[in-house]
Amino acid sequence: MTRHPAAEPFRAEIPDEVLADLRERLARIRWPKPARGGDWAMGTSLPFMRRVVARWLDGYDWRAWEARFNSFEQYRIGVGGVRIHALVERGSGPAPMPIVLTHGWPGSPVELLKMVEPLAHPERFGGTVDEAFTVVIPSLPGCGFSDAPTEPISPREVGRLWAEMMGEVFGFEGYMAHGGDWGAVITSWMAVDRPRGLLAAHLNTAVLAAPSTFVSDPPTPEEGAHVERLTTLPEEEKAYQLVHGYRPQSLAFAVHDSPVGLAGWILEKFHNWTVGKAEVDPPFDLDDLITNVMLYWLGDAQAVSWMYRYMVDWSAFTLAEGEYASVPCGFCLFPDDIAPVPPEAFARRSYNVAHYRLEPHGGHFPGLEHPRELVDDIRRFRTGLGLG
């Protein structure tokens, strides 16, 4: 890894007055009346949000998290006219494999932090230094300490920023990429565009398809059932997509002005996309969830969701005629994800599938919920490809 003038060293140091303003806003929250039905039936649970705010006000320590971020190498990297924040952990041994891990919405680098040490230092977890990775975790434009773009930017364009960061700025001759949610979309487009140095792509969601997928090769019953699941997702799960895609500015006033409003909008997804309609709290540590929200509060919360413009017209997921993710791709999929798990044959229509695994349990945020399983699968994928 080389230093480049575009990589500016960075430390997180949020001014005290910013945290004081946040605390004042939290303390004067106007609580809504509960909707009818179960706690989670009509959106984010009011009792759960009361617990979140109580913890945020009493016991949550942003400065401790700030110190945790500052324990990594950090950079603000000038690519494509914006500066992208990235955490870097150099791996053990003489030749760790570089890997870029990409989060989505409403995730953040927080959902990937539990993966860093096992990937970078496998000898501490029963492995060997030959399995080590140098881990790079960028924040999406607008999230945390990354600049917001001046206008909506597509996931394919973000992938090109990542390729510039990994190849030209950090100087990696060869590297892998992993992503979930929008991170899976970004990583998939990188596998289509084949930037110099990208050796393999690992995904926990299969997202790309060509409109002509079944024109000359009829679907199997299993593939047809998957397409049916895709087109009949519950309407209530599409509501936020339509707001992000068509009316982002209307929502922006609420999520920029109210930290509790922002948390309520985000944390519903950590529930629904992991435990579905169950009347239980999301299975995550409150401090992890609050810090995830903090990175949106401290950044430009609405700009991160601008990519949904490319979801409502489906262009984020649609391959043109002749396009194909030809870089070797590995999949580690989780059955409780809101995104339907495709049959392997369906994924092969759009991806060069070199590895395909369905885990027995887990939802949309495996980096938080099942980090060890995800790390182990990335290692298996790398080993199967013979990448040293």
N, C-alpha and C positions, 0 to 999 in steps of 0.2 A: 504494500500500500504506500503510495507516494503522496507527498503534500503538494498542493496546487494552490496558486493564488486565489482561485475561486472558493476554496475551502477555508472559511474564517472560523477560528476556534471560538467556542461559545460556552458560557456558563449561565444557568438559570438563576436569576436574581430578581424576583418580583418585588417591586417597591412596597413598603409597609402600607402606604396609603391605598394601594389597590386592594390589598387584603382587608383593610379596615372598611373600605366601601362595600366589599362583598359581605362582610359580617353584618353591616348595618342593613343591607338589603335582605339578608336571611332572617334577621331578627324581626323585621316588620312585615313578614309575609302575611298576606290576606288569604286564609284558607278557604277553599271552595266547599260547598255542600257535597256530601257523597252522592254519587249516582245510584240509582236503583240496581239491584242485583248483587252479585258477589263483589268482593273487593277489587278484582281485576276484570270484571265482566265488561265495563264500559270504558276501560283505559287504565291509566296508572292508579294503583291503589292508594287511597288517601292515608290509611294507617301506615303503609310502607313509607310513603313520602314524609310523614311525620317523624318516623324513625331516622330517615336519611338526614333531614334537616337538624334534628336533635344531635346526631353524631357530628354533622358538619360544624355546628356551633360549639360543641363540647366534646373534645376528645380527638377530633381529626386534626392532624398536624401537617399542613402543607410544607412547612420548612423541612420536615423529615423527608418528604418525598422529593423536594428540591435537592436535598443532599444526595438522595439516591440517584437522581438523574445526573448530578454533577460528579458521581463516582465513575461515570463513563467518559470516554472521549466524546466531545460534542462539537458539531460544526454547523454553521449556516453556509449553505453551498449555493453559489450563484449559477443557476441553470435556467435557460429559457426565459430570462427576464424577471425571475423571482428568486428569492433566497429560501431554500428548503432546509429545515432543521433535521439533523440526523444524529442518532446515537451510534457509537461504534465500540465494539468490544473485540479486541484482537485475540484470535484464538491461540491456544497452546501449540507448542511444537514448531518445527522449522517451516512448515508449509500448510497452514490451515486453508481450507477452501472458503473463499468469500461467498457470502449469501446475503441477499437483501430480502428482508421480511416486510411485507406491506399490509397495513390494517385497512379497514373500510369505515363506513358510517353505520352505526354510531360508535364504533370502536376508536381506538387510539393506540399509540405505542404501549400504553399500560397493559393491553391485553396480550402483548408479546413478551413482556419482561421476564416472565417465568421460564421462557425458553432459552434465554440468553446464556446463562451459565452452563446448562447441560450441553448446548451446542458448541460453545466456545471452549469449554474445559471438560471434555468427557472423562478425563482421567479422575476427576473428582466424583464421578458417578458410576464407577466400575468399567469405564471404557478405556481407550488408549488415545494418545495424542494424535495418532494417525487419522482419527475420526473428527478432529477439531475443525471448527468453522470460525472465520472472522465474520462477526455479525454486524450488519448495518441495518438500522431501523429508521427510515425517514418518516416524517409526519406529512400527511397529505396537505396540499396547499390550503392554508387557512386554519389548520389544526395546530394548537399549541404555539410553537415558536417558528412555524413556517409562515411565510408571507401568504396572504390571500391573493389569488390572481385578480387581474383587473376585470375579467369577464369569465363566464363559464369555460371550463377546460375539460376536454373529454378524457376518459380513462386511457385511451390510446396515446393521447398527448402526454399524460402523466408518465406512462411507460417510457416514452422517449426521453423525458427528463431524468428518469431513473437510469436509463442506459448511459446518458451523458455523465451522470454522477459517478456511476460505477466504473465506466471505461475511461473517460477522459479526465475526470477530476481525481478519482482515487487511483486510477492507473491499473486496475485489475485486468490481467490478461485473460482470465477465465473466471466465471462466477456462476452461482445458482441463484434462483429467485423462488420465493414462496409468498403466497397470499391467500387471504380469505375475504369474503364479501367483496367490496370494491377492489380490495387488494388482489383477489382472484381474477377479477376482470382486467385489471392493469397488468398482472403477470401473464395472463392469457394472451393479451395483445402483444406483449413482448415476445412470447413464443411464436406469434404469427410474423412479427416484423424481423425477428432474428438479429438483434443488434450484435455487433462484434463482441465476442467474449461470453455471451450467454450460452451456458452449457446445458442447462436443464431447468425446468419449471415444475414446482411442486404446488399443488392446489388443494384446498379443502372444500371447494365448490366448483362444479363443472358448469360453465356459463355460456360458452360460445356455441352457435349453431348457424348453419347456412340456410337461407330460405329454400334452396333447392335440395335440401338434405334427402328427401324421399322421392324425388322426381324420377330417377332412373333405378332406384333400389328400394322397393317397398319396405315399409317398417315391419318388424316382427310384432307380434301381439304385445310383447313386453315393452318395446319402444313406443308403440301406439298408446299404451296405457300411461307411459311417462309423459308424452306430449299432452295427453288429456289432463293429467295432474297439473302441468304447467299452466294450461289455459283456464283452469277452474280453481285457482287459488281463492280462498275466501275473500270476498270483497273488502272486509274490514282490514285485511292485511295490505290492501292497495291504497288505502286512504292517505297515508303519510307520503307515499310515492307521488301521488297526484299533487299534493301541496308543495312538495319539494320541486317537482318538475314544472308546475304551472303557476304557482303563487308563492314563490320563495320570499319575495319582498314583504308580503303581508305577515308571514310568520316571523320574519327577521326582527321586527320591532319587539315581539314578546321575548324571543330567546336572547336578544342582546341586552334587554333591560332587566330581566328577572332571572336570577340564577336558579330559583325553584322552578320557574316555568321551563327553563332549559333542561333541568334534571328530569322533570316530569315527562317531557317530550322524548328524551333519550332513554330513560331507564325502563320504560314500557317494553322496549325491544329486548333488553337483557332478560326480561321475564318471558315474553311471548315466544321468542325465538329459541328458548332453551327448555321451558317447561310447558309451553302451549297454554291451554286454558286452565291449568291447575291453579287452585286458589292457595298458592304458596309463594313465599318470597323468591326472587331470583337466587340461584345457588352460588352467589359470589360474595366475597368479603365487601362490607360496606365501604371501607377505605379505598379499595380498588375501584369501585363504582364511582365514588366521589371524585377521585383523582382523574378518572376518565372524563367526567363532566368538567372538572377544572381546566383541562387542556382545551376544551371547547370555549369555556368562559374567558380564558386568557388569550385565546386566539380570535378568529372570526368565525363564529359558530355556523352562520348561514352559508358562508362561502364554501365550506366543506361539502355541503349538500347540493351545490350547483350541478354536480355531475348527474343528478337525477333528471336533468333535461334530456340526457342521452339514454335514460331508461324509459321514459314515457313514450318515446318514438321507437324504442327497441334497438336503436343504432349502436348502443353500447355492447350489444350481444350478438349482432348480426354480421356474419362473414359475407364478403362479396363473393361472387362466382370465382372459383379457383383459389380462394384464400384458405389457409389451413395452418393450424398451430404445429409446425413441423419440428420444432425443438422437442427433444424427449420430455414427456410430461408424466408426472406421477400424481396420483390422487389418493387422498386420505379423507374419506367422507364419513359423516356422522348422522345417524338415523333420525335424530330429533330436530335436525336443522329445519328451518322454515322453507328452505329451498329444497324441492324434491330431489332425492338422490337418483341419478339416471342409471340405467343399465350400462354396463361397460361398452356394449356394442354401440350404444347411442353416442357415448363420448368419443369413440373411435372415429365417428364420422367427421369430427371437427378437430380432434387432437391426435398427435402421435403418442398414443398411450403406451408407456413403458412400464408402468406400475399402477395397480388399482387395488385399493383396499377399503372395505367398509368396516368401520369400528363397531363394536357391539352396543355402544351407548354414547350419548353426547349430543350437543346441539350446535348452535351457530357460532359460539365463541370458544372453540377448543383450546386456544392459547391460554385462556383463563381457567377453563373447566377441566381440560385434560391435556395439560402441556407435555407431560412425559410421553403420552401416546403419540402426539404430533411430532415431537423430537425424534422418537424412535423410528417413526415412519420416514422422516426425512433422511435419517441415517441409512435405513434399508434401501431407500430409493437410490441414494448416492452409491452405496455398495453394489447394487444390482447393475448400475451403469458402468461400474469400474472406474469411477472418478476418484483419483487419489487426493 
